[in-house]
């Protein structure tokens, strides 16, 4: 069930250049059941900026009623959010959207998880859930450069992890696809989150595989009412467009035109 709550800030840390990790506490966490969903966060209490910002859920701790999100402070709204301190309250609406279907991988299966930049965080909760059910995750995570790499160690603890940077300053040089080309495709299902060109490249590599892609999109309402987030579908679909906020952000491969 979608809820709106004034959640309390447990902690906020800068974990890479312009990248922040924010942990919030509140009853809304009890509604978070599926990795890959997001929350819509009101970044400031004053009138401006009025709009909420969609931020993906990175990690859920139901017992403590806490969840963590990782975001990039790259505009006025997220810069304001990055100033919040432990004990402050933040207005959160969520959990929103359709997340990753973890039931598509069975115990003993391998699953490929491919993330790019700020698309990496939702793969963390997904990977934890897959490991819990006996799935072996393989992570391929792409970043611009060394100064924006985060969570390498945490992904490493869950399974095989390959880091790629576009400028070669850390890990493999190039794009995630450069690493994928060197790997076998003996996985049962793939999950990916990141910029659309990356999703398109990953989808193209595995036309014969079942895959799920999480799209990044500008949003308004976040709840399916304003049409700010519509995406064109492929000719296979009966409808011409879908809304990323409520029909997605996760779609099966082949559904959204990339
Ligand atoms: Fe309003 Fe998706 S953001 S319909």
Boltz pocket constraint, residues with backbone or C-beta under 6 A from the ligand:
constraints:
  - pocket:
      binder: B
      contacts: [[A, 218], [A, 219], [A, 220], [A, 221], [A, 222], [A, 223], [A, 224], [A, 225], [A, 226], [A, 227], [A, 228], [A, 229], [A, 230], [A, 243], [A, 244], [A, 245], [A, 246]]
      max_distance: 6.0
